[in-house]
Amino acid sequence: MAISGNPKKIAQDVRDGFVIVAPPMLKTYTAQDMKTILTNLAMVTREVRGEVIPLEDVMALKRRNMQLSRLTQAEMIIRSHCKKRRIPI
């Protein structure tokens, strides 16, 4: 099944916590779709890491770390799903 919508928007929704990546959700995607999602997750991760946040702003640092955590977790779930199903990415 093709990705419905913009893949970068999906990655941004993962970053913000609106979309949770889980193996049952990934069953409908092809190898190319998952590769596209991984690429967009990496792009959004670079954007988040590129933001300059002053060290005094604790809440902004906490928000940034949570976003990075969500993106990293989604990438690990996709990679482990592909490895388990022997899907080349």
N, C-alpha and C positions, 0 to 999 in steps of 0.2 A: 504494500500500500504506500502510496506517495505521501510525503509530508504535507499535512494540511496547514497552509499558512506559511509565513516567513520563518525559516530556520533560525535566523538571528533573534527574532522575537521570542521563539521558544527558549533559546538560551538565556535571554534577558528575563523571561518569566521564571526560569529555574533559579537564576541569580536572586530574584526578588522573593522567591518562595511560593509563587502562584502555581507552579507545575512541579510535581514530585516525580522523579524518574524511578520506575520500578520495572523489574523483569516482565511482568504481564503486559505492561504498556509497550515494551520493545518487541513483542512477538509480531506485531503488525508491520514492522519496518523491515526493509530490505537492507543488505549490507551497504549499499550506496547511501541510503537514507541515514544509517547510523554514522557513516563516515562524515556526511555533511553536518550532522548534529555535533559530532566531536570537534569538527573544524570550527563551528560557530561557538561552541563552549570555550575553546581555546582563545578565540578572538575576544569574547566578552571577559574572560579571565585576564587577558592582557590589559584591557581597558580598566578593569577594577584595580589591578596592580599599579597602573599608571597614575591613578589619582593621588594627588599630594594632600595629605591630611596632617594638620598640626598635631603634635603629640599631646597638647593640652586638651584636645577635643576627644574625650574618652568614648562618648556615645558614637561618634563617627567612626572611630577605630573599631569599636565593637561591631557596628553595622558592616563595615568593610570585611572584617574577619569572618563574619557569618556568611556573607555573600561568597567569599572565597571558599569557605567550607562547603557550601551547597554545590558550587560548581565542581569542586574536586570530587565530591561524593558522587555526583551524577556521572562524571567521566569514569570513575572507578566502576560503577555499576554497569555502564555500557560496555566497558572493556572486559569485565568478567563475564557478562552475558555472552559476548561474542566468543570469548575463549571457551566457555562451556559448550556452546553450540557449534564450535569450530567454524565460525563465520569469519572470513578474512576481512580485516579492516585496514 
